[in-house]
Amino acid sequence: MKNICERYIKNPAKEDLKSSMIFVGGPRQVGKTTFALTFLPDPNEKHPAYLNWDDSVTRSALLRGELPPEEDCIILDEIHKYAKWRGLVKGFYDTNKSDVSFIITGSARLDYYSKGGDSLQGRYHYYRLHPFSLMELNADPTSNDFDLLLKFGGFPEPCLRGEEKFWRRWQRERLARVIYDDIRDLENIKEISLLELLAEELPNRIGSPLSVKNLKEAFSVAHETVERWLKIFERMYYCFRIPPYGPPKVRAVKKEQKLYLWDWSLIHEPGPRFENFIACHLLKYCHFIEDTEGFKMELRFLRDTDKRETDFVVLKENIPLFAVECKTGEKKINPSIFYFKERTIIPRFYQVHKGRDDYINNGVRVLPVQALCKELGFP
């Protein structure tokens, strides 16, 4: 296993930092702080250039407009919890940009929490830091690497420890901090205990079209309330939803969405867990291209009114690049793939599995997950 202290976005972020601020968002405990600290000569939290909004002394100094002297790079961590954070950051940047680089990190969507202050448009580049993927864990991944990642998830601590007891305790503590710390700080939520129940229920909803109506009935709340809760979880990088893809010659569903978690290790059933694993790899691929190259990338699924389905379609600037179907075993090709292959302009179809077989049948490639990651150049 290679040295993975240097994360996959390090080089492009380093280049962008020469001319603008860097915003780094992503799930709690995905490694944002550790990543940001690698830009300092002495990468640890006690470095004077690391400023955490949760620290009361640091918070008071920032509100007084004070920054540490003689630092080339300053890290502002969790500052989005301040309602007028953008105006504060803009002032720091505009008065120090010739001498100081700024890295802003937070466990929520920094592009959403923009209350108050002037716009920072044109002053920063936004990166979404994802958990470890197979290719980031090992450039030449083995079946053992895949098994480890599938079981413990891609978050650095449980993944690198590889111990079940540690994973269980880490999961409980992380969920509590996301709900009772992050959400409480950023959202006006009265039903906070119900959010915890929803978070525990969502792993059972992976792989099939998500029914907000069923969730509404399960929790005895309004449809709008469930939708608001789901959007909060999305802003906290706990889950994400993907919409359907509707090509012209297919009677595709239009309103259904599928839901996945940023941490696939929470899903017990092997089929949905593997599908979520692939979904996270594809989302990371899309976000990396968007954040580094500026192209509009979309992750969707393809399902028609007769319930034929292909799990994922990736689009670039509204043009489909490829489709991926997930199978836990080395089974025959899903007939829906051939149906959609004849009726869409999707140029490449893959069926990915957990085994070893790698072959092409009528233009459809069936391949192991390690081969798919290499074939598509996943980060």
MOMO-V456262 format. One record per residue. RES is the residue in three letters. SS is DSSP state (2 for helix, 1 for strand, 0 for the rest). Layout:
BEGIN
RES/SS ; RES/SS
END
This chain:
BEGIN
MET/0 ; LYS/0 ; ASN/0 ; ILE/0 ; CYS/0 ; GLU/0 ; ARG/0 ; TYR/0 ; ILE/0 ; LYS/2 ; ASN/2 ; PRO/2 ; ALA/2 ; LYS/2 ; GLU/2 ; ASP/2 ; LEU/0 ; LYS/0 ; SER/0 ; SER/0 ; MET/1 ; ILE/1 ; PHE/1 ; VAL/1 ; GLY/1 ; GLY/0 ; PRO/0 ; ARG/0 ; GLN/0 ; VAL/0 ; GLY/0 ; LYS/2 ; THR/2 ; THR/2 ; PHE/2 ; ALA/2 ; LEU/2 ; THR/0 ; PHE/0 ; LEU/0 ; PRO/0 ; ASP/0 ; PRO/0 ; ASN/0 ; GLU/0 ; LYS/0 ; HIS/0 ; PRO/0 ; ALA/0 ; TYR/1 ; LEU/1 ; ASN/1 ; TRP/0 ; ASP/0 ; ASP/0 ; SER/2 ; VAL/2 ; THR/2 ; ARG/2 ; SER/2 ; ALA/2 ; LEU/2 ; LEU/2 ; ARG/0 ; GLY/0 ; GLU/0 ; LEU/0 ; PRO/0 ; PRO/0 ; GLU/0 ; GLU/0 ; ASP/0 ; CYS/1 ; ILE/1 ; ILE/1 ; LEU/1 ; ASP/1 ; GLU/0 ; ILE/2 ; HIS/2 ; LYS/2 ; TYR/0 ; ALA/0 ; LYS/0 ; TRP/2 ; ARG/2 ; GLY/2 ; LEU/2 ; VAL/2 ; LYS/2 ; GLY/2 ; PHE/2 ; TYR/2 ; ASP/2 ; THR/2 ; ASN/2 ; LYS/0 ; SER/0 ; ASP/0 ; VAL/0 ; SER/1 ; PHE/1 ; ILE/1 ; ILE/1 ; THR/1 ; GLY/1 ; SER/0 ; ALA/0 ; ARG/0 ; LEU/0 ; ASP/0 ; TYR/0 ; TYR/0 ; SER/0 ; LYS/0 ; GLY/0 ; GLY/0 ; ASP/0 ; SER/0 ; LEU/0 ; GLN/0 ; GLY/0 ; ARG/0 ; TYR/1 ; HIS/1 ; TYR/1 ; TYR/1 ; ARG/1 ; LEU/0 ; HIS/0 ; PRO/0 ; PHE/0 ; SER/0 ; LEU/2 ; MET/2 ; GLU/2 ; LEU/2 ; ASN/0 ; ALA/0 ; ASP/0 ; PRO/0 ; THR/0 ; SER/2 ; ASN/2 ; ASP/2 ; PHE/2 ; ASP/2 ; LEU/2 ; LEU/2 ; LEU/2 ; LYS/2 ; PHE/2 ; GLY/0 ; GLY/0 ; PHE/0 ; PRO/2 ; GLU/2 ; PRO/2 ; CYS/2 ; LEU/2 ; ARG/2 ; GLY/0 ; GLU/0 ; GLU/2 ; LYS/2 ; PHE/2 ; TRP/2 ; ARG/2 ; ARG/2 ; TRP/2 ; GLN/2 ; ARG/2 ; GLU/2 ; ARG/2 ; LEU/2 ; ALA/2 ; ARG/2 ; VAL/2 ; ILE/2 ; TYR/2 ; ASP/2 ; ASP/2 ; ILE/2 ; ARG/2 ; ASP/2 ; LEU/2 ; GLU/0 ; ASN/0 ; ILE/0 ; LYS/0 ; GLU/0 ; ILE/2 ; SER/2 ; LEU/2 ; LEU/2 ; GLU/2 ; LEU/2 ; LEU/2 ; ALA/2 ; GLU/2 ; GLU/2 ; LEU/2 ; PRO/2 ; ASN/2 ; ARG/2 ; ILE/0 ; GLY/0 ; SER/0 ; PRO/1 ; LEU/0 ; SER/0 ; VAL/2 ; LYS/2 ; ASN/2 ; LEU/2 ; LYS/2 ; GLU/2 ; ALA/2 ; PHE/2 ; SER/0 ; VAL/0 ; ALA/0 ; HIS/2 ; GLU/2 ; THR/2 ; VAL/2 ; GLU/2 ; ARG/2 ; TRP/2 ; LEU/2 ; LYS/2 ; ILE/2 ; PHE/2 ; GLU/2 ; ARG/2 ; MET/0 ; TYR/0 ; TYR/0 ; CYS/1 ; PHE/1 ; ARG/1 ; ILE/1 ; PRO/1 ; PRO/1 ; TYR/0 ; GLY/0 ; PRO/0 ; PRO/0 ; LYS/0 ; VAL/0 ; ARG/0 ; ALA/1 ; VAL/0 ; LYS/0 ; LYS/0 ; GLU/0 ; GLN/1 ; LYS/1 ; LEU/1 ; TYR/1 ; LEU/1 ; TRP/0 ; ASP/0 ; TRP/2 ; SER/2 ; LEU/2 ; ILE/0 ; HIS/0 ; GLU/0 ; PRO/2 ; GLY/2 ; PRO/2 ; ARG/2 ; PHE/2 ; GLU/2 ; ASN/2 ; PHE/2 ; ILE/2 ; ALA/2 ; CYS/2 ; HIS/2 ; LEU/2 ; LEU/2 ; LYS/2 ; TYR/2 ; CYS/2 ; HIS/2 ; PHE/2 ; ILE/2 ; GLU/2 ; ASP/2 ; THR/2 ; GLU/2 ; GLY/0 ; PHE/0 ; LYS/0 ; MET/1 ; GLU/1 ; LEU/1 ; ARG/1 ; PHE/1 ; LEU/1 ; ARG/1 ; ASP/1 ; THR/0 ; ASP/0 ; LYS/0 ; ARG/0 ; GLU/1 ; THR/1 ; ASP/1 ; PHE/1 ; VAL/1 ; VAL/1 ; LEU/1 ; LYS/1 ; GLU/0 ; ASN/0 ; ILE/1 ; PRO/1 ; LEU/1 ; PHE/1 ; ALA/1 ; VAL/1 ; GLU/1 ; CYS/1 ; LYS/0 ; THR/0 ; GLY/0 ; GLU/0 ; LYS/0 ; LYS/0 ; ILE/0 ; ASN/0 ; PRO/2 ; SER/2 ; ILE/2 ; PHE/2 ; TYR/2 ; PHE/2 ; LYS/2 ; GLU/2 ; ARG/2 ; THR/0 ; ILE/0 ; ILE/0 ; PRO/0 ; ARG/0 ; PHE/1 ; TYR/1 ; GLN/1 ; VAL/1 ; HIS/1 ; LYS/0 ; GLY/0 ; ARG/0 ; ASP/0 ; ASP/0 ; TYR/1 ; ILE/1 ; ASN/1 ; ASN/0 ; GLY/0 ; VAL/1 ; ARG/1 ; VAL/1 ; LEU/1 ; PRO/1 ; VAL/2 ; GLN/2 ; ALA/2 ; LEU/2 ; CYS/2 ; LYS/2 ; GLU/2 ; LEU/2 ; GLY/0 ; PHE/0 ; PRO/0
END
